[in-house]
Amino acid sequence: LRVSYGLLNLTHRESHEHPTPLEPGKRYRVRIKLSDAAHAFPRGHRIRIAVSSSYWPIAWPSPEMAGLVLFTEGSRLSLPVRAPRAEDADLPAFAAPESLTPHAVTRLGTPKVHETVERDLVSGKTTFTTEEDDGGVRHEAFGLEVRHAKTERFDIVDSDPLSARVEIVHTHTVGRGDWQVSTKTATTLTATAKEFVIHARLDAFEGGKRVVARNWDRRHRRDEV
């Protein structure tokens, strides 16, 4: 059971506004804040802490292979401790959440989610792919039909952090009767040692005919990322 995790770019150890590079061979003391979690550890349980220099695809890898040496003496895990109180027994149960009455919808198709991990043993390339389709729904109060589908692909090659690549495609469809419109966006993110490279495309359709097409190519300095 993973209770929580925390991420820190070590060049941000002193400031997120002014990152500073690390000096190889030098020791640094850092503090990493874990995500808040409403969890209680039962008496007698042990807590495992795992430390890694990468967390792809949650965090983009550093431009070069990096190694960490941990000096655990003096390290500590600080967790909030709430002692039981006598008045806890008198606390009322939570009331039901308040919300608007949902309007009627009809599901047009079956939602689908498909995830795969492909491993090329020759090249060392790993690909994680997620495909989702909500199947579409019709809002009965006003007859509008909407549907969303996406494909996300994350690639990386062993020992080559600059091979990291992300491709994301989203399709949104909205329609009522003869009026049908849709948009398709495709974004690719890669990186060099100095820059992030982004290519994005937007296509918009009405009645099956493309009415808008846009392309963007951007480069952003990595700034110690």
C-alpha positions as CSV (number, residue, x, y, z in Angstrom):
1,L,0.0,0.0,0.0
2,R,1.5,3.3,-1.1
3,V,0.3,5.9,1.4
4,S,2.0,9.0,0.0
5,Y,4.9,10.3,-2.0
6,G,6.9,13.5,-2.6
7,L,8.9,15.0,-5.4
8,L,11.7,17.5,-5.3
9,N,14.1,18.6,-8.0
10,L,17.2,18.9,-6.0
11,T,18.3,22.1,-7.8
12,H,15.2,23.6,-6.1
13,R,16.4,22.6,-2.6
14,E,16.8,26.2,-1.5
15,S,14.3,28.0,-3.8
16,H,11.8,27.3,-6.6
17,E,12.3,30.8,-7.9
18,H,16.1,30.6,-8.2
19,P,17.2,27.0,-8.8
20,T,20.9,26.3,-8.3
21,P,22.9,23.3,-9.7
22,L,24.4,20.6,-7.5
23,E,28.1,20.2,-7.0
24,P,29.2,16.5,-7.5
25,G,30.7,15.0,-4.4
26,K,29.2,17.6,-2.0
27,R,26.8,16.7,0.7
28,Y,23.4,18.5,0.9
29,R,20.7,18.4,3.5
30,V,17.2,18.5,1.9
31,R,13.6,18.3,3.2
32,I,10.9,16.7,1.1
33,K,7.3,17.2,1.9
34,L,5.0,14.3,1.2
35,S,1.5,14.7,-0.1
36,D,-1.1,15.0,2.6
37,A,-2.9,11.7,3.3
38,A,-5.7,10.8,5.8
39,H,-4.1,7.6,6.9
40,A,-3.5,6.0,10.3
41,F,-0.8,3.3,10.7
42,P,-2.0,0.5,13.0
43,R,0.1,-0.3,16.1
44,G,3.0,-2.6,15.3
45,H,3.1,-1.8,11.5
46,R,6.4,-0.8,9.9
47,I,6.8,2.1,7.5
48,R,8.9,1.6,4.4
49,I,10.5,4.6,2.7
50,A,11.7,4.2,-0.9
51,V,14.0,6.8,-2.5
52,S,14.6,7.1,-6.2
53,S,16.4,9.5,-8.5
54,S,13.6,9.2,-11.2
55,Y,9.9,8.7,-11.3
56,W,9.0,8.5,-15.0
57,P,6.4,9.3,-16.4
58,I,5.2,11.3,-13.3
59,A,8.4,13.5,-13.4
60,W,10.5,14.3,-16.4
61,P,14.0,12.8,-16.2
62,S,17.1,14.8,-15.8
63,P,19.1,15.4,-19.0
64,E,21.9,13.1,-17.8
65,M,22.1,9.9,-15.9
66,A,22.4,10.8,-12.2
67,G,23.3,8.8,-9.1
68,L,22.5,9.6,-5.5
69,V,24.4,8.7,-2.3
70,L,22.3,8.8,0.8
71,F,23.7,9.4,4.2
72,T,21.0,8.2,6.5
73,E,22.5,9.1,9.8
74,G,20.5,12.1,11.2
75,S,17.7,11.5,8.7
76,R,14.2,11.3,10.1
77,L,10.6,10.9,9.0
78,S,8.3,13.3,10.7
79,L,4.6,12.4,10.8
80,P,1.7,14.1,12.5
81,V,0.4,12.3,15.6
82,R,-3.1,12.8,16.9
83,A,-3.7,11.4,20.3
84,P,-7.2,10.0,21.1
85,R,-9.4,12.5,23.0
86,A,-12.4,11.8,25.2
87,E,-14.7,14.0,23.2
88,D,-14.1,12.0,20.1
89,A,-16.9,9.6,21.1
90,D,-19.4,12.5,21.0
91,L,-18.5,13.6,17.5
92,P,-21.6,13.4,15.2
93,A,-21.4,11.3,12.0
94,F,-20.9,13.2,8.7
95,A,-24.1,14.3,7.1
96,A,-24.8,13.3,3.5
97,P,-23.1,15.6,1.0
98,E,-25.2,18.4,-0.6
99,S,-25.4,18.6,-4.4
100,L,-27.7,19.6,-7.2
101,T,-30.1,17.0,-8.5
102,P,-28.4,15.5,-11.6
103,H,-30.3,15.8,-14.8
104,A,-31.1,12.7,-16.8
105,V,-28.5,11.4,-19.2
106,T,-28.5,8.4,-21.6
107,R,-25.2,6.6,-22.1
108,L,-24.6,6.1,-25.8
109,G,-21.8,3.6,-25.6
110,T,-19.7,1.5,-23.1
111,P,-16.8,3.4,-21.5
112,K,-13.5,1.8,-22.2
113,V,-10.1,2.0,-20.6
114,H,-7.1,0.1,-21.9
115,E,-3.5,0.3,-20.6
116,T,-0.5,-1.5,-21.9
117,V,3.3,-1.6,-21.1
118,E,5.5,-2.7,-24.0
119,R,9.2,-3.6,-23.4
120,D,11.7,-3.9,-26.3
121,L,14.4,-6.2,-25.0
122,V,16.8,-5.3,-27.8
123,S,16.6,-1.5,-27.7
124,G,15.7,-1.2,-24.1
125,K,12.7,0.9,-24.9
126,T,9.7,0.9,-22.7
127,T,6.3,2.3,-23.8
128,F,3.3,2.9,-21.6
129,T,0.1,3.6,-23.4
130,T,-3.4,4.6,-22.1
131,E,-6.5,4.5,-24.3
132,E,-9.8,5.9,-22.9
133,D,-13.2,6.4,-24.5
134,D,-16.1,7.6,-22.3
135,G,-18.6,6.1,-24.8
136,G,-20.6,9.4,-25.0
137,V,-23.8,10.5,-23.3
138,R,-26.9,12.4,-24.3
139,H,-28.3,15.1,-22.0
140,E,-32.0,14.5,-22.2
141,A,-33.1,17.9,-21.0
142,F,-31.7,19.6,-24.1
143,G,-30.7,16.7,-26.4
144,L,-27.0,17.5,-26.5
145,E,-24.6,14.5,-27.2
146,V,-21.0,14.7,-26.0
147,R,-18.1,12.3,-26.3
148,H,-14.5,12.3,-25.3
149,A,-11.6,9.9,-26.2
150,K,-7.9,10.1,-25.6
151,T,-4.7,8.2,-26.2
152,E,-1.5,8.9,-24.1
153,R,1.8,7.4,-24.9
154,F,5.0,7.6,-22.9
155,D,8.4,6.3,-24.3
156,I,11.8,6.1,-22.8
157,V,15.0,4.0,-23.4
158,D,17.2,2.6,-20.7
159,S,20.1,4.8,-19.7
160,D,19.1,7.5,-22.1
161,P,17.0,10.2,-20.4
162,L,17.0,12.4,-23.5
163,S,14.9,9.6,-25.3
164,A,11.9,10.5,-23.1
165,R,8.9,11.3,-25.3
166,V,5.2,12.0,-24.7
167,E,2.4,11.9,-27.3
168,I,-1.2,12.9,-26.2
169,V,-4.2,12.9,-28.5
170,H,-7.6,14.1,-27.4
171,T,-10.9,14.1,-29.4
172,H,-14.0,15.9,-28.2
173,T,-17.4,15.6,-30.1
174,V,-20.5,17.7,-29.4
175,G,-23.7,17.5,-31.4
176,R,-27.5,17.8,-31.6
177,G,-29.3,16.3,-34.5
178,D,-27.8,17.5,-37.8
179,W,-25.4,19.9,-36.0
180,Q,-22.2,18.0,-35.2
181,V,-18.8,19.6,-34.3
182,S,-15.6,18.0,-33.0
183,T,-12.0,18.9,-32.1
184,K,-8.9,16.9,-32.2
185,T,-5.7,18.0,-30.4
186,A,-2.3,16.2,-30.7
187,T,0.7,17.3,-28.6
188,T,4.2,15.9,-28.5
189,L,6.8,16.7,-25.9
190,T,10.5,15.8,-26.1
191,A,13.6,17.4,-24.7
192,T,17.2,18.2,-25.5
193,A,19.9,18.7,-22.9
194,K,19.0,22.4,-22.8
195,E,15.4,22.8,-24.0
196,F,11.9,21.3,-23.9
197,V,10.5,20.9,-27.4
198,I,6.7,21.1,-27.8
199,H,4.7,20.5,-31.0
200,A,1.0,20.8,-30.9
201,R,-1.8,20.6,-33.5
202,L,-5.5,21.5,-33.3
203,D,-8.1,20.5,-35.9
204,A,-11.7,21.6,-35.6
205,F,-14.5,20.0,-37.7
206,E,-18.1,20.9,-38.4
207,G,-20.3,18.4,-40.2
208,G,-17.3,16.3,-41.0
209,K,-15.5,19.3,-42.7
210,R,-12.3,20.7,-41.2
211,V,-12.9,24.4,-40.5
212,V,-9.9,25.3,-38.3
213,A,-6.3,24.0,-38.3
214,R,-3.5,25.3,-36.1
215,N,0.0,24.3,-35.4
216,W,2.4,25.4,-32.6
217,D,6.1,24.7,-32.2
218,R,7.7,25.9,-29.0
219,R,11.0,25.6,-27.2
220,H,11.5,26.4,-23.5
221,R,14.8,26.5,-21.6
222,R,15.0,23.6,-19.1
223,D,16.4,25.9,-16.3
224,E,17.9,23.1,-14.2
225,V,15.0,20.7,-14.9
